[in-house]
Amino acid sequence: NPLQFLDQRHFVEGCETTYVPATKPERLAEDIATAFATARAKPGPVLLALQNPMWEAPLPHGWHYAAHPVVPPPVPDPSQIEALLALVAAGRRPILLAGRGAQRSGALPAIRALGKRMGALLGTTLQARGAFADDEWSLGVLGGYASAGAETLCHQADLVIGFGAEMGYYTTWGDALFPTARLVQIDPSARPRAPLRPPDLVLRTDATAAARAL
């Protein structure tokens, strides 16, 4: 069967899923713990691949599974919070953008409260659509799926703070959606936005902690 020779790792990673192989019985507990720790720490699903020889392999005597300890999210750097506060103080048309990471970390109430303090509009990525649907200041989904009215307001924004959002091509519509805005990315797994212009400030920290600190 040709499907038995499918390159599972490339297929899984192409679906934005983390691939964790389990190949040896003596490492099974460690591989399972790694898979669950990865699922807690990173956005997206995790696939624990149990190779064929493992299906009926006997487990070593005294086999025991223990989960990895939960690592708390990094605390926001006070100097970065101060730098972000300076951008907030200078901004007049801010937008707070929540992504899937913000939704998963439980940051939405803190972002909503921060938006009221700042007088900011609220938006989401496609993955977090509907997060602020009941808020009168919500622009809905931004990026390529933004409404005409939301797109006009995005063009006028001078500061966009992304919480748990990739801030990539489709979210910023190739940097055309926020042409004159300062961009801030708050995401513990933030990656470079090549070939797009880099954010003015990157905080690799938890979205909830950052919103509360602000």
N, C-alpha and C positions, 0 to 999 in steps of 0.2 A: 504494500500500500504506500503510494508516494507521500501520504500525509505523515507516515511514521518518520520520514526523513526531513520534515519541516524544521527549519532553523528557529526553534522556539524562542531563544533569547532575542533575536532581532525582531521577530514578530511581536513579542510581548513589549519590548522597549519601544517599538514603533507605535504601540497603543498607549504610550505614556504610563507604563506599568513597570515597577521595579522587579527584576528577575533575581531570585535567590535560589541557586541550585542546592539540592541535598543529594550527595553522591556516596557518602560513607556512613555506615551505621554508627561508628564511633564518634562522628561529628553531628549526628542528627539533632541532639539537644541544642548544640550551639547554633546550628542552621535555623532551627525553629525560633530560637530566641532572637536571632538576628532579623528574621523576617518580621516578627512582631515589633521589635524595636524600630525597624525602618518604617513600619506602618504608622507608628506613633510620631515619628520625627519628620517624615516627609509627606507632602501632599500626594494624593493618588493612591491607587491600589498596589498591592504587593503580591507576586505570584511565587509560592514556594514549590519549586519543581522537584518532584520525587522521581529520580531516575529509575528505569526498569529494574536494575539489579537490586534496588532497595525494597521492592514491593514485598518480597518474601524472605528478605535477609533477616536472620535472628539478631536481636539487639544484644549488646554486650551485657554480661552479668552485672547487676546493680545499676542498670541504666536509670538515670534520673533527669528530669527536665526542670530547669529553674530559669525564670524569666530574667532578662537583663534589668537592672535598676532603672527606673524612670529618671531621665535627666531633665531637670527644669529648664525652661527656655532661657536664653541669655537675657540678662538685665540690661535695659537701655543704658548706653554710655551717657553720663550727665553732660559731657561736653557736646555730644551730638544733639541731645535734647535742646541745649542752649542754642546751637546753630539752627536747629529747626524752628525754635521759638522766634529767632530773628527773622526768618523767612515768613513766618505766620504774621508777625507784627508789620512787615512791609507789604503783605498781600492785601488786596482790596476785593478780589473776586476769586475766592478759594473754592476748590472742589475736593471733597474727600471721596476717594474711590476704594471700594471694598472688593476684594477678590475672594477666591475659594479659601485661601489660607486664613483670612480674617473670619470667614464664616465658621471654619472648623475649629478655630481657637476660641470661639465665643466672644469675639471682639465687637460684634455689631452694636450692642447697647452702649459701649464706651465710645465708639465712633459716632453714633447718633448724638450722644450727649456732647461730645466735642464739637460736632457740627453746629449745635445750637449755641455753644459758647462763642464760636468763631463767626457765626453767620454764614456758614458754608453750605453750598449745594452738595447733594449726595448722589453718588452713582455707583454702579457695580460693573464688574466684568460679566461676561456671558455665563461663566461658571457659578456666579453668585446672584444671578438674576432673581428679582423678587425680594431681595433682602430688605429693601426700604420701600416696598410697594405702598405701604400705608402712610408714608411720610409726605407732607405737603411740599417739602423741598427736594424730593427725589427726582432725578433726571432719568431714572430707569437704567437700562443697559447702555453703556457707552462703547465706543469703538466703532467697528463696522456696522453694528446694529443700532446705532444711536438714531433717535428720531430727528427730524429736521429742526425742531425747536431746541432740543438738547444740543445738537451740533452747533447751533448758533451761539448758545451760552458757553459751550466748551471753547469755541474760538476766542471768546472774550476773557477766559480765565487767565489769571496771572500766577496761580499756584495750584498745583495738583499733588495731593499726597495719596499715594497708593498703599493700602494696608493689605498685606498678604496677596498682592497682585503682581503678576509677572511684568506688567508695564511694557509688553512687547509690541510687535508690529500691529496686531489686530486690535489690541486695546487702545493704542494711540493712533491707529489708522496711519501707520507709517510716519508718525510724528506730525501729521497734518491736522490732527484734531485739537491739539493744544499748542499752536505754533509759537506763542510768545510766553507760555507759562513756565515757571520754574517747576521742575519735576523732582519729587521725593519718593523714594521706594523704601518701604518698611517691610522686610521679609527676611527671615533667618536663612533662607536658601536663595537669596538674590543672586542672579547671574548677570554677566555682561549683556548689554542690549545690542551688540554688534549686528548689523552695521548702523544701528540707530544712534543718535546722540546719547551720551551717558547721562544718567540723572544728575541733578545738581547736588543731591545728598542721598546716600544710601545708609540705612540703619538695618544691620543684620540682627534683628531682635524680634521678639514676639509682638504681634499686632496689638493685643490687649494691653500688655505692659506699656507699650509706647503711647497708646491713646490715653491711658490713665495718667502717665507721666506728663503728657502735654496738658 
